[in-house]
Amino acid sequence: MRTVAHDFTVAKSPWGEDDEIGALNHITPESRAEVMSRVDGSRVFDLSCDYFVGMPTWSALGDPAYQIYKTHDPDGDVVTNPIGLDDEANRLTSYTGDAVSMYTHSGTHIDALNHFGCHGEIYNGYHVHEHMGNRTWDKCGVDTIPPIIARGIMLDIPALKGVEQLPASYGIGRDDLHAAAERQGVTVQTGDVVIIRTGRFQEWPNAEAFLTDEPGLNLDGAKWLVEQGAMLIGADNVAIEQMPTVETNTWCPVHMYLFNEAGVPAIEVLNCEELSAEKVYEFAFIGLHLKLRGASASPIRCIAMPFAETAR
């Protein structure tokens, strides 16, 4: 069933005309300190995936897959002698190096606010004619995103429904999110990182099963999370949103709404399976990405550290 098209726009930031990070302005030294003061340091959940040749990656628009190449090999340096050492020195020093090539939206990654725009504009009114260089935007790149330390919650929608994973192309709306939060005894608060579990990560690393007809957030669900105060939204699928969409005027309504109107970035391909198995729904979320200047995304290493019971 198709829905009435949303009238997509680009919002001006409430944090001023120079703002490039939107809702991430909720991160402050005080908010970080408060979150870390509650942590049980004995437990860490790794939410990120491995990177390897053949891993599932978004390639529908022709973007390159992950590749890794050797740039130096211990035996090769003996043969080519690249820095002019004698044979004994080259055999003693077994040197290996490598390089990687990939789409920045590969694996567990964070989307910056310049990833999607509307009629040539991105968040806060930055226009392609004024702020797009030969290689990248000069505004809202992933390099502007601060280290993320914040309260995180995980909303487990398959657990709510009593299934292992959601059906193909299932759209997660506000009723699902509200019911999951009530069932788990958590609330979405201003400045939260909210992670949505669809169960799709159970298909990893089967690319066809992982990437095809993804369940995920629909526009109604995304709006509810923003209304509750979420500053960053993540999911265990590759697109964060329901694919294909039921919207009539764009193939990526959740991306368009979150980035252009709400100023809320996204993290995709999060592994929530261990959190779900141990019923950990509230935690300190820590995410550290690469400062790729102007890029629309970066790989990010994400961990969840549960709060100590005495600090709840």
Steps between C-alpha positions, in 0.01 A plus 500: 500500500636841400464796734440869442830665410676700773587858406876482551683820589841611631496646851707780645687397812377627838870505599581780257593574141845339528381171651603178323412223749134556584366298791850388601529841666328327792837340579677713761784441747236480772285245315802280429612514862152411626475198272847369581439540874230232474698237310573146615850479356519121521273441200545613141286407199666544160235622255720521189558253219825373349620629162599234246499429128152383401323667792146627432511861381250736342570473126163572338631830361835360389718593797815290551528200726757472777847392385831459681836484327849421619741788443795320656580133546795356696619287207427775250726746680781247483457479122441868416710658780292823495718705737842370404586272792719194477349153469559412865319812626201437271472140620528603866230768479174335389295802398133484395276790393162533336247745357122492487245626249129524575181703491489714814154354573641150548462286810409669828506867404361839594320718245575872515235762431637570150415145388157598368354834399192646340507698174874556532495609866610317811422564866509863612459629145847428364468489119693285256587805286678666792635215711582204274863478390663270246500211747280572801263740669673757718209488747344232719771242427560205728814674630277752680332228709638488855594183688168353607453419867135499599219304657395225263191283486422204279141436392461130419209478256526124423487426875185712520345298218621163628703424186868447419502780244247726336342404167652630178428870436315542831458868588561585868263776605438701814264243650770232477762726655276619782391144580860373500610778734212426739572126494867561579436765765701772326416845367658699220651817644641813341858436390468122477656265249216266402583167337232302321532123479323338205676163530640533148858474629434129552548469123852650511720435300264351238486802270184407310302423815638799691443763230172395336163653602615632836265553793566835661368834619223662304446875492239487776744319729783741422279798581403347835864449600582860411196622694627313807841668474727240336818671375645198315320195363660166417384164371626152424426519127684675219243771424352573846163529327242273344598390149328543268314798640127557474550874447410628155756773432839367616670166553658609831247702704654427841844619388346811344301585811768426760785681329326791328224589744591356840879531487531146638784280367479122468714193567444188293606133520508478880522154655233495773479123540695473825311793653174328409608163637596654835203740505722806537284793398669803662871579494774749433549516124849583378573550130829614348532554125769613256529874434468478122482865401178581314396136465136396520581202725772317687553159654430523872595276791203482736476348845229482764590501871206415728421725794572372850183388675562739789507794261167435331 
